[in-house]
Amino acid sequence: MAKKLDLPFQAVHLADKNALVQLLLESKVVIHAAGPFSATARQMIEACLVTKSHYIDITGEWPVYEYARSKSKEAMDVGIMLLPGAGFDVVPSDCLALHLKNLLPDATSLELAFTSKNSSVSRGTAKTMIEGAPDGQRYRIDHELARKSLGTSIKEIDFGDFKQTCVGISWGDISTAYASTGIPTIEVFTGAPLKQINKLKWMGKLSFMLKWPFVQNYLKNQVDKRPAGPDAERRKKGEAWFWGKVSDGIVSMEARLKTPEGYTLTAMTTTAIARNIVDGNYKPGYQTPGTAYGEKFITDFPGVGSFF
């Protein structure tokens, strides 16, 4: 990519901590974009804590958020911000969650969902889903993370312009939305055709097989055969919709949001957050997009309307 854009670059191995630290010594902020982040985030965060470089990434993996949150005090001590999830995962959904929390401050449950058109799941996201499949669907109940079998949470959701069948997934908001809102029960859904939902159900039944290394490797190799991502025309036409609902057991409230497709939005939000940090607009310690920049942060980007 650097050669294509005629930009300087330097390559080091993530396992070489000394080389990584030397690389980051002159860096004020790192946009970490190497997924699956389960294999890369920890090393980069640890190096950033040494060099006092602010850390942001584009992961949607809840264990990465949990790890970054565990490093919050260390980050505060050295004066840097750790903000994983600075892209499509999880800027729009986190801002939506905070918006709903502000509408119903005593909410005890939160549901979030997203879907898209003319877009596709990235290779990194697909590999993350494969890695997490043996663990089932993760969600949060009464402040604690729990699990259920894949394909068992299904509901029809009204995204405003249309309704779509959605299925529960282990998405980053079960961690980030909890940090942003404190709501004790959280579940995340995504739009899916019946064929995909049925596939998830079978994966749930065969989860023991998905733990086998050769099965994991085979599935990831199949992912690598796919295109790296949508082309410019597809990105231009792509759109995404978000839905959220909060309840306090008596009253419930819903809100929605429409954005550009994931790749386009990720480029905009990550660079905006990086610029904010360079300009001194940041909060030390672990942050989510919502805690760092508020619920309306997402609405300032081109192609994003207000909450509705």
C-alpha positions in Angstrom: 0.0 0.0 0.0 2.8 2.4 0.9 4.5 1.7 -2.5 1.2 2.2 -4.3 0.7 5.6 -2.7 4.4 6.6 -2.8 4.7 6.9 1.0 7.5 5.9 3.4 7.1 2.7 5.3 8.9 0.5 7.8 8.2 -3.2 8.5 8.8 -4.9 11.8 7.5 -8.2 13.3 4.9 -7.8 16.1 6.8 -10.5 18.1 9.9 -8.3 18.1 8.9 -5.9 20.9 12.2 -3.9 20.9 11.8 -3.2 17.1 8.2 -2.3 17.6 9.0 0.1 20.4 11.7 1.7 18.3 9.2 2.1 15.4 6.7 3.8 17.7 9.0 6.2 19.6 8.3 9.0 17.2 4.6 8.2 16.8 2.0 10.2 18.6 -0.9 8.0 17.6 -1.2 4.5 16.1 -4.1 3.5 13.9 -3.8 -0.3 14.2 -5.4 -2.1 11.3 -4.0 -5.6 11.4 -6.7 -8.2 12.0 -7.7 -10.6 13.3 -6.9 -8.4 16.3 -6.9 -11.4 18.6 -3.4 -12.1 17.3 -2.1 -8.5 17.1 -3.7 -6.0 19.4 -2.1 -7.0 22.7 1.5 -6.6 21.3 0.7 -3.1 19.8 -1.1 -1.9 23.0 1.8 -3.0 25.1 4.3 -1.2 22.9 2.1 2.0 22.9 2.2 2.0 26.7 6.0 2.0 26.6 6.3 4.7 24.0 3.3 6.8 25.2 1.6 6.6 21.8 -2.1 6.8 21.7 -3.8 3.6 20.4 -6.8 3.3 18.2 -7.9 0.4 16.0 -10.7 -0.9 13.8 -11.6 -4.1 15.6 -15.0 -5.5 16.4 -13.7 -8.2 18.7 -15.1 -8.0 22.2 -12.0 -9.7 23.9 -9.8 -6.9 22.5 -12.0 -4.3 24.1 -12.0 -6.2 27.4 -8.2 -6.4 27.3 -7.8 -2.7 26.5 -10.2 -1.8 29.3 -8.0 -3.8 31.7 -5.1 -1.5 30.7 -7.0 1.7 31.4 -5.1 2.7 34.6 -1.7 2.0 32.9 -2.8 4.2 30.0 -3.9 7.0 32.3 -0.6 6.8 34.2 1.3 7.5 31.0 -1.3 10.0 29.6 -2.5 8.1 26.5 -5.9 7.1 25.2 -6.7 3.5 24.3 -9.7 3.5 21.9 -10.2 0.3 20.1 -13.2 0.2 17.7 -12.6 3.5 16.0 -14.2 2.4 12.7 -17.5 1.0 11.5 -17.1 -1.2 14.6 -18.1 0.4 16.8 -18.5 4.2 16.3 -22.1 4.3 14.9 -23.5 1.6 17.3 -21.7 3.0 20.3 -23.0 6.5 19.7 -26.5 5.1 19.1 -26.2 3.2 22.4 -25.3 6.3 24.3 -28.1 8.2 22.6 -30.6 5.7 23.8 -29.1 5.7 27.3 -29.6 9.5 27.4 -33.2 9.1 26.3 -33.9 6.5 29.0 -31.3 6.9 31.8 -32.7 4.0 33.9 -32.6 1.5 31.1 -31.8 -2.0 32.2 -31.6 -3.7 28.8 -30.2 -2.7 25.4 -30.5 -4.4 22.0 -28.5 -3.3 19.0 -28.6 -4.4 15.4 -27.0 -3.5 12.1 -27.4 -4.5 8.5 -26.0 -3.3 5.1 -26.7 -3.3 1.4 -24.1 -3.4 -1.5 -21.4 -4.2 1.1 -19.6 -7.3 2.3 -17.9 -8.7 5.4 -14.1 -8.1 5.3 -11.7 -11.0 5.4 -10.6 -10.0 8.9 -14.1 -9.9 10.2 -14.9 -13.3 8.6 -11.9 -14.8 10.2 -12.8 -13.3 13.6 -16.3 -14.9 13.2 -14.7 -18.3 12.4 -12.4 -18.0 15.5 -15.4 -17.2 17.7 -17.8 -19.8 16.3 -16.8 -22.6 18.8 -17.6 -20.2 21.7 -21.2 -19.7 20.5 -23.0 -16.3 20.7 -21.8 -14.0 23.4 -24.1 -11.5 25.1 -24.3 -9.7 28.4 -26.8 -10.3 31.1 -26.9 -8.7 34.6 -23.5 -7.1 34.0 -21.9 -10.5 33.2 -20.8 -12.0 29.8 -22.8 -15.1 28.9 -23.1 -17.4 25.9 -25.8 -19.3 24.0 -25.8 -21.5 20.9 -25.3 -19.9 17.5 -28.5 -19.2 15.6 -30.9 -19.3 18.6 -31.5 -15.6 18.9 -33.6 -14.5 15.9 -35.9 -11.5 15.5 -37.4 -9.3 12.8 -36.2 -5.7 13.2 -37.7 -2.5 11.7 -34.7 -0.4 10.4 -37.1 2.3 9.2 -37.0 1.9 5.5 -37.5 -1.8 5.7 -37.8 -4.8 8.0 -35.2 -7.6 8.1 -34.7 -10.9 9.9 -31.7 -10.6 12.2 -29.6 -13.1 14.2 -27.7 -12.6 17.4 -23.9 -12.4 17.1 -20.9 -11.9 19.4 -20.2 -8.3 18.5 -18.0 -5.8 20.2 -20.9 -3.7 21.6 -21.4 -6.3 24.4 -18.2 -4.7 25.8 -18.1 -1.2 24.4 -21.8 -0.3 24.9 -21.5 -1.6 28.5 -18.5 0.7 29.1 -20.4 3.6 27.5 -23.8 3.2 29.1 -23.5 0.8 32.1 -26.6 -1.0 30.9 -26.4 -4.5 32.5 -28.1 -6.6 29.7 -26.9 -6.2 26.1 -27.4 -8.3 22.9 -26.3 -7.5 19.4 -27.9 -8.7 16.1 -27.1 -8.5 12.4 -29.3 -8.8 9.3 -29.0 -12.3 7.7 -30.8 -14.3 5.1 -32.4 -17.5 6.1 -29.6 -19.6 4.5 -27.0 -17.9 6.6 -29.1 -18.3 9.8 -29.5 -22.0 9.1 -25.8 -22.3 8.6 -25.2 -20.7 12.0 -27.6 -23.2 13.6 -25.6 -26.0 12.1 -22.4 -24.4 13.3 -23.9 -24.2 16.8 -24.7 -27.9 16.7 -21.2 -28.8 15.4 -19.3 -26.3 17.5 -17.0 -29.1 18.9 -15.7 -29.6 15.4 -15.0 -25.9 14.8 -12.4 -26.1 17.6 -10.2 -28.5 15.6 -7.2 -26.6 14.1 -7.5 -28.1 10.7 -11.1 -27.1 10.4 -10.2 -23.5 11.5 -7.4 -23.4 9.0 -9.5 -24.8 6.2 -12.3 -22.2 6.8 -9.8 -19.3 7.0 -8.1 -20.5 3.8 -11.5 -20.3 2.1 -11.9 -16.7 3.3 -8.5 -15.8 1.8 -9.8 -16.8 -1.6 -12.4 -14.1 -1.5 -11.8 -10.5 -2.8 -10.0 -8.3 -0.2 -12.9 -5.9 -0.1 -15.5 -4.1 -2.2 -14.4 -1.9 -5.1 -14.8 1.8 -5.2 -18.1 1.7 -7.0 -19.6 -0.8 -4.6 -18.4 1.3 -1.6 -19.9 4.4 -3.1 -23.3 2.7 -3.4 -23.2 0.9 -0.1 -25.2 1.9 2.9 -25.7 0.6 6.5 -28.6 0.8 8.9 -28.4 0.6 12.7 -31.3 0.0 15.2 -31.3 0.1 18.9 -33.8 -0.4 21.7 -33.6 0.2 25.4 -36.0 -0.8 28.2 -36.3 -0.2 31.9 -38.8 -3.1 32.3 -41.8 -0.8 31.8 -40.9 1.8 29.2 -39.0 1.0 26.0 -37.6 3.4 23.4 -36.1 2.8 19.9 -33.8 4.8 17.6 -32.2 4.3 14.3 -29.2 5.6 12.2 -28.2 5.4 8.6 -24.5 5.6 7.5 -22.2 4.9 4.5 -21.0 1.3 4.1 -18.4 0.0 6.5 -15.1 0.5 4.7 -15.9 4.1 3.8 -17.1 5.0 7.2 -14.1 3.3 8.9 -11.7 5.5 6.8 -13.6 8.7 7.9 -14.0 7.9 11.6 -10.5 6.6 12.3 -8.8 9.5 10.6 -11.1 12.0 12.4 -10.3 10.4 15.8 -6.5 10.5 15.0 -6.8 14.1 14.1 -8.6 14.9 17.3 -5.8 13.2 19.3 -3.1 15.1 17.4 -5.0 18.3 18.2 -5.1 17.4 21.9 -8.7 16.4 22.0 -8.6 13.1 23.8 -9.3 11.5 27.3 -6.5 9.4 28.8 -7.2 5.8 29.7 -9.5 3.4 28.0 -12.3 5.0 26.0 -15.1 4.2 23.6 -16.1 6.5 20.8 -19.1 7.5 22.9 -17.2 8.2 26.1 -14.5 10.1 24.3 -16.5 12.2 21.9 -20.2 11.9 22.8 -23.3 10.5 21.1 -23.4 13.1 18.3 -19.8 12.3 17.1 -21.2 10.0 14.4 -23.7 12.5 13.0 -21.0 14.9 11.9 -19.8 12.7 9.0 -21.0 13.0 5.4 -23.7 10.6 4.5 -24.8 10.1 8.1 -28.2 11.6 9.1 -29.5 12.3 12.6 -30.9 9.6 14.9 -34.5 8.8 14.0 
